Amino acid sequence: MPRADPRGGDRDGSLVSHNGAMRVVVLTGAGISAESGVRTFRDSGGLWEGHDVGAVATPEGFARDPDLVQRFYDARRRAVLEATPNPAHRALARLEETLEDDLLVVTQNVDDLHERAGSQRVVHMHGELRRARCQACGHRPAWDDDLADSPPCPECGERTLRPDVVWFGEVPYELDRIADAVSRCDLFVSVGTSGSVYPAAGYVALAATSGARTLELNLEPSEVAHLFDEVRTGPAAELVPAWVVELRGALTR
Ligand code: BV8
């Protein structure tokens, strides 16, 4: 299928192309999982409540009190295992059926709700709750149990497993792959993120300077809303399915 001109040459300025395929990158944050009952970081009653970010989401915090950090992530892992995908996750899985390799979901979330909704092309730039990482040998096994009781690494036997999540001050995963996809996409859509953490919050600027159209879907305008061509406010479980219907309709016309 011919590709839409990313500079919008064959579009009426809308966010939806009229005939060509489109390369789409969707960046998601905690807000897309909020309606699945997974608490966000910064909204009232959010995740950090009672926990200083530095204490539970930095290498220094882990070194200072590993048991506190392990128990913090064990509780979140158990909560995620109880959660189920919501209509926003399911809509993105449907969009992948239409776009296939032309869609990449880049998530800041460490839950696996995108995968459980059926999405297959998902990059977890901040890691995954349902995976551990061995500090001795680097092995990253899938992991659904607690880590606070220091289980042995399945690979090397050392009792040095930590959550396979990226803490503040640590380098996120797959940055090159993400930057390549964002700089080549025709449409960049951000869902459910406050735009407060980098490098994720910088991707809209990279997309825009690379010629992509940009759309923010969020409960309220994010810290980087001013950088988007269009901002739609509301719950993700409503906004994302409606946007996917709009885009799939235009692409399959
Ligand atoms: C790095 C995993 C170096 C762990 C997370 C000064 C300037 C710029 C950068 C920095 C700086 N000082 C320090 C930095 C770097 C730092 C950073 O950005 N700090 C911030 C605080 C300023 N970043 C880092 O350290 C990163 N690493 O920079 O390495 C480097 C980089 C590149 C190359 C070489 C070297 C690593 C950051 C990763 C930290 N780990 N998570 C865990 O999960 O416990 S961050 C965590 O918070 C999330 O993963 C997410 O990324 C981040 C932000 O959360 P959001 O997802 O946006 O959620 P939030 O609650 O904030 O917002 C929810 C939004 O949803 C809200 O807007 C709300 O309105 C909306 N919403 C709510 N309900 C709904 C909804 N929307 C729709 N529907 C709803 N129902």
Residues whose N, C-alpha, C, O or C-beta is under 5 A from the ligand:
A	BS01	BV8	G29 A30 G31 A34 E35 T40 F41 R42 D43 A57 Q108 N109 V110 H126 V165 V166 W167 F168 G169 E170 V171 P172 G192 T193 S194 G195 S196 V197 Y198 P199 L217 N218 L219 E220 G234 P235 A236
